[in-house]
Amino acid sequence: MLLSRFRGNPILRPSPSRPWESCAVFNCGVVHDGVRIHMLYRAIGEYDHYVSRLGYAVSRDGVSFTRLDKPVIEPDRSYDRWGCEDPRITSIDGTYYITYVALSKPPKMGGGPPRTALATTQDFKTYRKHGIITPEGSDSRDTVLFPRKINKQYVMLHRPYNWVRWNIWKNSGRLYTRFGEREVELKLEDEPRFPDRPSIWIAYSKDLKNWHGYKPIMEPRESWESWKIGAGPPPIETEEGWLLIYHGVDRDKTYRVGAALLDPDNPERIIARTRTPLLEPEAPYEKNGDVPNVVFPTGAITIEDKLYIYYGSADKTCSLATTSLKTLIKQIKSQR
Ligand code: BMA
C-alpha cells in the first residue's frame, strides 16, 4: 500500500482518568496554521447511551499531541443533544469552520437520523455554533467544506445516505423520501439524478446557510466500496486539482481509504480516482476496537511534499499514515 502507518500508532488513545474520553477517541479533524497542528476529535465516555463530544489537541510535529482536560464542543442544542461526532475542519479566510455530525435522538435509535452542523472558531478557545447546514430530509454525514470559494461560492460535499433511487418517489410532481420513520418532501430546485447507492454529493452557497445545486458527483464503483462512500478530510488544493481522500465501505462493513482528483474549477468533474484502496484495516488497532475493521480518514495536512492523513482506527483510537503527495497524485492519475 502506498500509505505508511506511523510507527507510534495509535497517536491518541482513550484517557482512563478523564471520564468523558475514557472509552474511545477517534475520527479526528485537523488543520495546520503554519506553526501548530490543531485537532478536534470525537470522544466517548460511556457505552450506555454512546453520546459523543469533541475534544481538542494540539501539536507542533503532527505526531505528539497535547490534549485539554475538558471537551470543547458538547451536545447542548436541540439538534445535537445526543451527540457531536466526526469533526472536519476547514480554514477559510482566517476562520476555522467545523462541520460535525449532530444527533437529535439517541444514537442507539438511529440518532435522529444524523445531520451535519456547523461551528466556527478563530482560536480553538471559543466556539460558536451555527446550526444544521444539510438539507431537511437528508441523512447526512461526511460533510466537508472546500478551503476556498469556487466561482464565488462556498462548496460542500456531503453524503445523504437516504438519497438513493429506491428511497425517492414522486407525488403530484413533488419529491419525497423516507427519513428515519418519516416521509419528508424534498425541496430541491432542480431534480437531481438519484444514484443507486449512497454517494458523495456536492452543493453550493453564497452564505454557508442557503445551499443549492445538489448533485451526486461520485458513486461507489469498486467492490471494496460497494455499499457506500463518503468524503474524508476537506479537499486539498494541489497543482493537479482537488485531492479528495474518501472512505469506501463494502458489504462486510469493512472501511477502506480511497482518493480522487477533482477539477480545480469544476469539482463536479472527477479527473481520476483510485481503483484499489490506499489503506485497509491490517494493523491490530484497525481490526479490533469498538467497531472492527475500520480505517476512517477525517483529517489531512501537507508539510512540503509530505501528506499526513489522520484517521479513526476501529472507532477506538486516532492513527496517522503518511505518503509523498507527488507520488500519491501520480498513482491516482495512473489508475483513472
Ligand atoms: C460511520 C460513522 C463513523 C464511524 C464509522 C465506522 O457510519 O458512524 O463515525 O467511524 O461508521 O463505524
Residues whose N, C-alpha, C, O or C-beta is under 5 A from the ligand:
A	BS01	BMA	D86 V291 V294 F296 D315
